[in-house]
Amino acid sequence: MTNLTVEAFELTRLYGGREAVSNVSFSVMQGQVLGFLGPNGAGKSTTMKMLTGNLAPSAGSVKICGIDMIENPKEAKALIGYLPEMRPLYKEFTVDEYLTIAARLHRVSSKHIKSAVENAKERCGLGHMSKRLIENLSNGYQQRVGIAQAILHKPMVVILDEPTVGLDPNQIRPIRELIKEIGKDHSVILSTHILPEVELMCNHVQIIDKGKMVFNGDIDVLKRHRVGNKLLIGFNNTPSIEALMNINGVTEAELADNNMMRVRFADGSAPHEAIVQAAVRNSWGLYQIAPDQTSLEDVFTQLTHQDAAAELAVESTQ
């Protein structure tokens, strides 16, 4: 028996002849938290809507636990819990009233509604908010209510579109922990444009830009993009760039912020020890040598602009 829960094959969506999403394919396994990442307007929400059956693809297909979304939409949708970016909350209801209605809409049997609501509240930390009107809850607790309605029918797949948008740092932290906890039992697809969210919550990541997939891999693969062939070095007596360039393996050297120096080295080389020896020999006063990590934001920028750069290079040769 396979634990593959989501299969998206060559999803494409046209708006007025323009491809908002173009040939996007991926799969999700049970117990996996997938970060679906991209800049605003990249096609994330459109993809989420196609995955949940709220928007028909112009081409391609979606299967939820092997059930085709187009051919058997009711059966496929029953296996999904969905929190769109705009929370579907009836704010004039109490938390209990709203979740009870949500349970009925999710076709939870009458005898199981109470236990389903209580379980969802417990998992989302809402037990003490049962009789509170939703409109009187903080933004963070309203988001918890939205997540509770997405999981109360115990779906195989939970899809959350920008689940931390509009929350302050104190509200975001418990939401992160909640999503990681949900990911232990469900497949979770998390759409966001915030890189740290993906790094902290997800074990797999996909990046979409201008409707096209530009990265698909394990979160550790994305993190490795941050560690290139660079060192950030601090000296009390800063050597010349030429002196560093004379060290075997060093291909480039430059001054960095705070009187530090950044050194790049060739693939397969490791000039760390040679730099330390040169520093001791020449009394450079070495006090720091460490890998210079590229920020996740820079990695994201590189990935989302590499296609544009390639297109520009092609055009320049024509």
FIVO-172141 format. One record per residue (C-alpha): residue number from 1; residue in one letter; chain; x, y, z. Coordinates in Angstrom, 2 decimals. Each point is the difference from the previous one (the first is absolute). Layout:
NODE   keke   guba   domi        c1        c2        c3
NODE    NUM      A      A         X         Y         Z
...
This chain:
NODE   keke   guba   domi        c1        c2        c3
NODE      1      M      A      0.00      0.00      0.00
NODE      2      T      A      1.44      3.35     -1.05
NODE      3      N      A      0.16      3.00      2.32
NODE      4      L      A     -0.14      2.41     -2.92
NODE      5      T      A     -2.79      2.45      0.80
NODE      6      V      A      0.19      2.73     -2.66
NODE      7      E      A      0.93     -0.31     -3.66
NODE      8      A      A     -0.04      3.11     -2.18
NODE      9      F      A      0.83     -0.61     -3.64
NODE     10      E      A      0.81      2.83     -2.42
NODE     11      L      A     -2.47      2.42      1.56
NODE     12      T      A     -0.67      2.99     -2.24
NODE     13      R      A     -2.42      2.86      0.45
NODE     14      L      A     -0.69      2.68     -2.58
NODE     15      Y      A     -1.48      3.42      0.66
NODE     16      G      A     -0.83      1.90     -3.15
NODE     17      G      A      2.57     -1.99     -1.94
NODE     18      R      A      2.72      0.61      2.61
NODE     19      E      A      1.42     -2.96      1.91
NODE     20      A      A     -0.32      0.75      3.72
NODE     21      V      A      1.26     -3.54      0.67
NODE     22      S      A      1.94     -1.96     -2.60
NODE     23      N      A      0.61     -3.78      0.04
NODE     24      V      A      0.51     -0.30      3.76
NODE     25      S      A      0.51     -3.58      1.19
NODE     26      F      A      0.75     -1.33      3.49
NODE     27      S      A     -1.02     -2.59      2.56
NODE     28      V      A     -0.39     -0.07      3.78
NODE     29      M      A      0.45     -2.92      2.39
NODE     30      Q      A     -1.83     -0.67      3.25
NODE     31      G      A      1.83      1.63      2.92
NODE     32      Q      A      1.64      2.55     -2.30
NODE     33      V      A     -0.24      3.76      0.52
NODE     34      L      A      0.46      1.58     -3.40
NODE     35      G      A      0.85      3.67     -0.23
NODE     36      F      A     -1.40      1.50     -3.20
NODE     37      L      A      2.01      3.15     -0.36
NODE     38      G      A     -0.02      2.90     -2.41
NODE     39      P      A     -0.22      3.78     -0.27
NODE     40      N      A     -3.37      1.69      0.05
NODE     41      G      A     -1.78     -0.62     -3.30
NODE     42      A      A      2.10     -3.08     -0.84
NODE     43      G      A     -3.01     -2.33     -0.25
NODE     44      K      A     -0.05     -1.50      3.50
NODE     45      S      A     -3.64      0.72      0.84
NODE     46      T      A     -1.13     -1.04     -3.47
NODE     47      T      A      1.78     -3.34      0.48
NODE     48      M      A     -1.56     -0.43      3.46
NODE     49      K      A     -3.47      0.61     -1.46
NODE     50      M      A      0.59     -2.65     -2.67
NODE     51      L      A      1.25     -2.49      2.59
NODE     52      T      A     -3.13      0.48      2.10
NODE     53      G      A     -2.40     -0.17     -2.92
NODE     54      N      A     -1.11      3.62      0.36
NODE     55      L      A      1.43      0.83     -3.42
NODE     56      A      A      0.07     -2.27     -3.02
NODE     57      P      A      3.38     -0.26     -1.74
NODE     58      S      A      0.19      0.96     -3.67
NODE     59      A      A      2.17     -3.10     -0.39
NODE     60      G      A      1.49     -2.66      2.24
NODE     61      S      A     -1.42     -2.02      2.85
NODE     62      V      A     -0.11     -0.35      3.79
NODE     63      K      A     -0.38     -3.20      1.98
NODE     64      I      A     -0.60     -0.16      3.74
NODE     65      C      A      0.93     -3.42      1.39
NODE     66      G      A     -0.43     -1.38     -3.51
NODE     67      I      A     -3.43      1.60     -0.55
NODE     68      D      A     -0.24      2.28     -3.02
NODE     69      M      A     -1.25      3.48      0.95
NODE     70      I      A     -1.80      0.54     -3.31
NODE     71      E      A     -1.62     -3.43     -0.29
NODE     72      N      A     -0.95     -0.43      3.68
NODE     73      P      A      0.05      3.47      1.60
NODE     74      K      A     -2.13     -0.82      3.07
NODE     75      E      A      2.11     -3.01      0.97
NODE     76      A      A      3.26      1.89     -0.57
NODE     77      K      A     -1.09      3.15      1.85
NODE     78      A      A     -1.13     -2.05      3.00
NODE     79      L      A      3.65     -0.92      0.56
NODE     80      I      A      1.14      3.66      0.10
NODE     81      G      A      0.01      2.61      2.73
NODE     82      Y      A      0.45      3.51     -1.39
NODE     83      L      A      0.72      3.38      1.49
NODE     84      P      A      0.05      2.69     -2.71
NODE     85      E      A      1.84      3.26      0.47
NODE     86      M      A     -3.30      1.74      0.79
NODE     87      R      A     -1.25     -1.95      3.03
NODE     88      P      A     -3.54     -1.40     -0.52
NODE     89      L      A     -1.22      0.97      3.48
NODE     90      Y      A     -3.50      0.97      1.15
NODE     91      K      A      1.14      2.51      2.59
NODE     92      E      A     -3.41      0.46      1.62
NODE     93      F      A      0.12     -3.62      1.22
NODE     94      T      A      1.83     -1.42      2.98
NODE     95      V      A      2.92     -2.35     -0.60
NODE     96      D      A     -2.14     -3.04      0.91
NODE     97      E      A     -2.88      1.11     -2.24
NODE     98      Y      A      2.24      0.61     -2.96
NODE     99      L      A      1.94     -3.26      0.29
NODE    100      T      A     -3.24     -1.96      0.42
NODE    101      I      A     -1.31      1.49     -3.26
NODE    102      A      A      3.35     -0.69     -1.67
NODE    103      A      A     -0.17     -3.64      1.16
NODE    104      R      A     -3.43     -0.39     -1.58
NODE    105      L      A      1.24      1.56     -3.23
NODE    106      H      A      2.90     -2.48      0.06
NODE    107      R      A     -2.62     -2.76      0.41
NODE    108      V      A      1.19     -1.19      3.37
NODE    109      S      A     -2.67     -2.38      1.32
NODE    110      S      A     -2.31      1.46      2.66
NODE    111      K      A      1.21     -2.34      2.74
NODE    112      H      A      3.64      1.01     -0.63
NODE    113      I      A     -0.42      3.79     -0.36
NODE    114      K      A      0.54      0.83      3.67
NODE    115      S      A      3.15     -2.11      0.29
NODE    116      A      A      1.32      1.35     -3.32
NODE    117      V      A     -0.49      3.60      1.15
NODE    118      E      A      1.62     -0.68      3.39
NODE    119      N      A      2.97     -1.73     -1.60
NODE    120      A      A      0.55      2.85     -2.49
NODE    121      K      A     -0.23      2.59      2.79
NODE    122      E      A      2.49     -1.91      2.14
NODE    123      R      A      2.51     -0.31     -2.83
NODE    124      C      A     -0.33      3.69     -0.83
NODE    125      G      A      0.08      1.28      3.58
NODE    126      L      A     -3.57      1.29     -0.08
NODE    127      G      A     -1.56     -1.84      2.95
NODE    128      H      A     -0.27      3.15      2.11
NODE    129      M      A     -1.48      1.96     -2.90
NODE    130      S      A     -3.03     -2.25     -0.59
NODE    131      K      A     -2.68      2.56      0.92
NODE    132      R      A      1.77      3.06     -1.31
NODE    133      L      A     -1.33      1.81     -3.05
NODE    134      I      A      2.48     -0.36     -2.87
NODE    135      E      A     -0.13      3.72     -0.72
NODE    136      N      A      1.34      0.65      3.51
NODE    137      L      A      3.03     -2.27     -0.44
NODE    138      S      A      3.48      1.24     -0.86
NODE    139      N      A      1.31     -0.46     -3.53
NODE    140      G      A      2.11     -2.96      1.13
NODE    141      Y      A     -2.92     -1.80      1.64
NODE    142      Q      A     -2.21      0.63     -3.02
NODE    143      Q      A      2.68     -1.68     -2.08
NODE    144      R      A     -0.05     -2.97      2.39
NODE    145      V      A     -3.76     -0.26     -0.48
NODE    146      G      A      0.55     -0.04     -3.76
NODE    147      I      A      2.54     -2.81      0.33
NODE    148      A      A     -2.32     -1.89      2.38
NODE    149      Q      A     -2.76     -0.07     -2.62
NODE    150      A      A      2.51     -1.34     -2.52
NODE    151      I      A      1.02     -2.98      2.15
NODE    152      L      A     -3.12     -0.94      1.98
NODE    153      H      A     -1.10     -2.66     -2.52
NODE    154      K      A      3.48     -1.58      0.14
NODE    155      P      A      0.85      0.52     -3.68
NODE    156      M      A      2.94     -1.71     -1.67
NODE    157      V      A      1.18      3.32     -1.47
NODE    158      V      A      0.01      3.43      1.66
NODE    159      I      A      0.55      2.98     -2.30
NODE    160      L      A      0.80      3.35      1.60
NODE    161      D      A      0.28      3.12     -2.16
NODE    162      E      A      2.17      2.66      1.67
NODE    163      P      A     -0.89     -1.22      3.53
NODE    164      T      A      2.13      2.58      1.84
NODE    165      V      A     -0.88      3.07     -2.06
NODE    166      G      A     -0.97      2.97      2.14
NODE    167      L      A      1.21     -1.57      3.25
NODE    168      D      A      2.53      1.61      2.32
NODE    169      P      A      3.12     -1.95      1.13
NODE    170      N      A     -1.62     -1.09      3.27
NODE    171      Q      A     -2.98     -1.42     -1.91
NODE    172      I      A      2.11     -1.67     -2.69
NODE    173      R      A      2.04     -2.20      2.36
NODE    174      P      A     -2.92     -2.15      1.30
NODE    175      I      A     -1.44     -0.25     -3.53
NODE    176      R      A      3.35     -1.39     -1.20
NODE    177      E      A      0.03     -2.60      2.76
NODE    178      L      A     -3.59     -0.93     -0.78
NODE    179      I      A      0.75     -0.52     -3.69
NODE    180      K      A      3.02     -2.19      0.79
NODE    181      E      A     -2.14     -2.06      2.37
NODE    182      I      A     -2.73     -0.42     -2.63
NODE    183      G      A      2.65     -1.13     -2.48
NODE    184      K      A      0.77     -3.06      2.12
NODE    185      D      A     -3.37     -1.56     -0.86
NODE    186      H      A     -1.04      1.71     -3.21
NODE    187      S      A      1.54      1.18     -3.24
NODE    188      V      A      0.28      3.78      0.18
NODE    189      I      A      0.43      2.41     -2.90
NODE    190      L      A      0.97      3.44      1.22
NODE    191      S      A     -0.10      2.91     -2.41
NODE    192      T      A      2.07      3.03      0.92
NODE    193      H      A      2.35      2.69     -1.31
NODE    194      I      A      1.92      0.12      3.29
NODE    195      L      A      3.24     -1.98     -0.16
NODE    196      P      A      0.61     -0.44      3.75
NODE    197      E      A     -3.46     -1.56      0.31
NODE    198      V      A      1.00     -2.76     -2.39
NODE    199      E      A      3.34     -0.63      1.69
NODE    200      L      A     -1.61     -0.27      3.44
NODE    201      M      A     -3.06     -2.10     -0.87
NODE    202      C      A      0.60     -2.03     -3.15
NODE    203      N      A      2.04     -3.06     -0.95
NODE    204      H      A     -0.52      0.43     -3.74
NODE    205      V      A     -0.22      3.14     -2.09
NODE    206      Q      A     -1.10      1.08     -3.43
NODE    207      I      A      0.53      3.45     -1.45
NODE    208      I      A     -2.23      1.42     -2.70
NODE    209      D      A      0.67      3.17     -1.94
NODE    210      K      A     -2.12      1.51     -2.78
NODE    211      G      A     -2.10     -3.17      0.00
NODE    212      K      A      2.93     -2.39     -0.51
NODE    213      M      A      1.77     -2.31      2.42
NODE    214      V      A      3.60      1.12      0.53
NODE    215      F      A      0.95     -2.23      2.94
NODE    216      N      A     -1.28     -3.30      1.39
NODE    217      G      A      1.93     -1.79      2.70
NODE    218      D      A      0.66     -0.80      3.63
NODE    219      I      A      0.34      2.97      2.34
NODE    220      D      A      3.61     -1.05      0.68
NODE    221      V      A      0.75      0.39     -3.70
NODE    222      L      A     -1.27      3.57      0.12
NODE    223      K      A      2.08      0.68      3.09
NODE    224      R      A      3.11     -1.32     -1.77
NODE    225      H      A     -0.51      2.69     -2.62
NODE    226      R      A      0.84      2.42      2.80
NODE    227      V      A      3.45     -1.45      0.59
NODE    228      G      A      2.16      0.75     -3.01
NODE    229      N      A      3.78      0.07     -0.42
NODE    230      K      A      0.39      3.08      2.18
NODE    231      L      A      1.71      0.89      3.27
NODE    232      L      A     -0.48      3.05      2.17
NODE    233      I      A      3.27      0.85      1.74
NODE    234      G      A      0.93      2.53      2.66
NODE    235      F      A      3.54      1.34      0.44
NODE    236      N      A      1.39      2.52      2.46
NODE    237      N      A      2.61      0.93     -2.61
NODE    238      T      A     -1.84     -0.25     -3.30
NODE    239      P      A      2.17     -1.50     -2.75
NODE    240      S      A     -0.08      1.17     -3.57
NODE    241      I      A     -2.33     -1.63     -2.49
NODE    242      E      A      3.06     -1.09     -1.98
NODE    243      A      A      1.42     -1.83      3.04
NODE    244      L      A     -3.20     -2.03      0.37
NODE    245      M      A     -0.20     -0.67     -3.73
NODE    246      N      A      3.47     -1.59      0.18
NODE    247      I      A     -1.33     -2.75      2.29
NODE    248      N      A     -0.64     -3.23     -1.88
NODE    249      G      A     -3.70     -0.54     -0.76
NODE    250      V      A     -1.10      3.60      0.54
NODE    251      T      A     -1.67      1.39     -3.12
NODE    252      E      A     -1.28      3.34      1.25
NODE    253      A      A      0.37      2.28      3.02
NODE    254      E      A     -1.76      3.20      0.96
NODE    255      L      A     -0.68      2.27      2.93
NODE    256      A      A     -3.30     -0.61      1.77
NODE    257      D      A     -1.97      1.83      2.68
NODE    258      N      A      1.52      0.72      3.44
NODE    259      N      A      3.57     -0.21     -1.35
NODE    260      M      A     -0.45     -3.68     -0.77
NODE    261      M      A      1.24     -1.70     -3.17
NODE    262      R      A     -1.94     -2.34     -2.22
NODE    263      V      A      1.94     -2.72     -1.82
NODE    264      R      A     -1.28     -2.27     -2.75
NODE    265      F      A      1.71     -3.25     -0.80
NODE    266      A      A     -0.08     -2.56     -2.81
NODE    267      D      A     -2.17     -3.13      0.05
NODE    268      G      A      1.81     -2.89      1.64
NODE    269      S      A      2.48      2.23      1.81
NODE    270      A      A      0.12      0.81      3.73
NODE    271      P      A      2.37      2.91      0.64
NODE    272      H      A     -1.05      0.39      3.65
NODE    273      E      A      3.20     -1.45      1.48
NODE    274      A      A      2.24      1.85     -2.44
NODE    275      I      A     -1.70      3.29      0.92
NODE    276      V      A      0.54     -0.67      3.71
NODE    277      Q      A      3.67     -0.86     -0.59
NODE    278      A      A      0.51      3.15     -2.10
NODE    279      A      A     -1.66      2.10      2.70
NODE    280      V      A      2.33     -1.38      2.68
NODE    281      R      A      3.07      0.36     -2.21
NODE    282      N      A     -0.78      3.60     -0.95
NODE    283      S      A     -1.47      1.13      3.35
NODE    284      W      A     -3.38      0.91     -1.51
NODE    285      G      A     -1.73     -0.54      3.35
NODE    286      L      A     -2.65     -2.45     -1.20
NODE    287      Y      A     -2.94     -0.02      2.41
NODE    288      Q      A     -2.80     -1.51     -2.12
NODE    289      I      A     -0.34     -2.36     -2.93
NODE    290      A      A     -3.39     -1.49     -0.83
NODE    291      P      A     -2.18     -0.99     -2.98
NODE    292      D      A     -1.77      2.99     -1.49
NODE    293      Q      A     -3.59     -1.10     -0.41
NODE    294      T      A     -2.20      1.55     -2.64
NODE    295      S      A     -3.31      1.10      1.51
NODE    296      L      A     -3.10     -1.96     -0.93
NODE    297      E      A     -1.33      3.19     -1.55
NODE    298      D      A      3.00      0.11     -2.34
NODE    299      V      A     -0.47     -3.67     -0.91
NODE    300      F      A     -3.64      0.70     -0.72
NODE    301      T      A      0.92      2.96     -2.19
NODE    302      Q      A      2.55     -2.08     -1.90
NODE    303      L      A     -2.47     -2.80     -0.64
NODE    304      T      A     -2.90      2.21     -1.01
NODE    305      H      A      2.11      2.10     -2.37
NODE    306      Q      A      2.11     -2.68     -1.65
NODE    307      D      A     -2.57     -0.64     -2.73
NODE    308      A      A     -0.23      3.71     -0.77
NODE    309      A      A      3.78      0.20     -0.19
NODE    310      A      A      0.10     -2.97     -2.34
NODE    311      E      A     -2.65      1.55     -2.25
NODE    312      L      A      1.93      3.29     -0.06
NODE    313      A      A      3.19     -1.83     -0.95
NODE    314      V      A     -1.79     -1.75     -2.87
NODE    315      E      A     -1.49      3.28     -1.23
NODE    316      S      A      3.41      1.70      0.09
NODE    317      T      A      1.44     -2.58     -2.39
NODE    318      Q      A     -2.75      0.45     -2.55
